[in-house]
Amino acid sequence: MDDGALEGLQLPVSADGGVVLDDGTYVRTGDEVDLALQVNADDSSVPALTVIKGPDAPEEFVYELDLVDGAEAILNADGSVDITQAIEGGSEPFVVGGFEAPWAVDATGTEVATRYELRGSALVQIVDHRSADVAYPVVADPFWIPIIIVALKAAAHVTVKVGSRTVRYVPAAASTVTNALKNFTTLQLRAGAHTFKLDKAGIRHILTRHHPKYWDGSTKATQTFFNPNMSVADVKALVHVAMKQWPNTRKSKGTGSTFTLSGSAEGVKYTMTIQNGRVVQFYPC
C-alpha cells in the first residue's frame, strides 16, 4: 500500500506477535480485540478484520492515514471515504482510492451500527456494539480499495467526471470479472412467444465496458460508467427493470432482429441493445 496517495495505514490494534494461517491470513489475538489481515489474490485490496470479543472492548478504532502531500480524505454521504490527490497542472483533484462504507455484524449475522469519522489525519471507525441485543464476537471490516492509481503505471486510463470531482479509472485484470461471474445465472424474460435473456457473455461485455471495477480499458468517443458501488446483482436487476419496460416492443420485434431501446430505470438513464433475443449492450447515458 505504498503506491498512490496513501503511503501507510496505522492499524488500531498492534499487529505484532501474530501467526499466519494456512490460507495466508495473518491473525493477532488480544484480550479484547483480535486482528486478521489478508491481501487479496489480485493485490487490489486488503481487508483488515477487527474482531470485538466483548462489551469491555473499545467502540472506536483509529486508523492513522499517512497521506502524501496534496492528498485528502473525504467522507461521503453514503458513509464511504474517498482519498483524493491533487495533480500538478490539474484544476481538480483525482479520486485515487478509498474505503467502502464500513460494516459490522455480530455472532448471529445481525448488523451492528457502525460509521466513519475523520479526525485530522485519522480515519475513525465507531462500532456501537455495547447493546443488550449484540451477540459477541462482533466483526468489523474497513476495506482499503486502491481502485484508481494516480501514478501512471497503467497502460491505459480514462478520466471522467463524478459529481464535482475528476476520476481516473485504470483497467481491471481479466480475472476480476471472471471471478465475479462464477455464480451468475442467465436472466430470462418472456414477451408473447419470445424469450429474451441476459446471459453471462452479455453481462461480461456490459461490465468490462461500463463498470469501473471490471473495466477492460476500452473506450469510445463517449464513455460512461455505472456507479462503482453497484454490484453485479445490481446491474442485472437494472437490466431486468429496463427489459420489463418494453414488453410490446420486444413482442413485436421478436428474437430474430436487432433493436435499441432507451429509457430510465431506477433513476438511471440507459441505452439497451437487443440482438436475436440477447441483451448485448446496456449502459448509462
Beta strands, then each sheet from edge to edge (+ up, - down):
strand 1: 6-10
strand 2: 19-20
strand 3: 26-28
strand 4: 33-37
strand 5: 46-52
strand 6: 60-67
strand 7: 71-75
strand 8: 81-85
strand 9: 94-99
strand 10: 103-105
strand 11: 114-119
strand 12: 122-127
strand 13: 138-141
strand 14: 143-145
strand 15: 158-162
strand 16: 165-169
strand 17: 187-191
strand 18: 194-198
strand 19: 258-265
strand 20: 268-275
strand 21: 278-284
sheet 1: 1+ 6- 12+ 11-
sheet 2: 2+ 3- 4+ 5- 13+ 10-
sheet 3: 2+ 3- 4+ 5- 14+ 9- 8+ 7-
sheet 4: 2+ 3- 4+ 5- 14+ 9- 16- 15+
sheet 5: 17+ 18-
sheet 6: 19+ 20- 21+
end
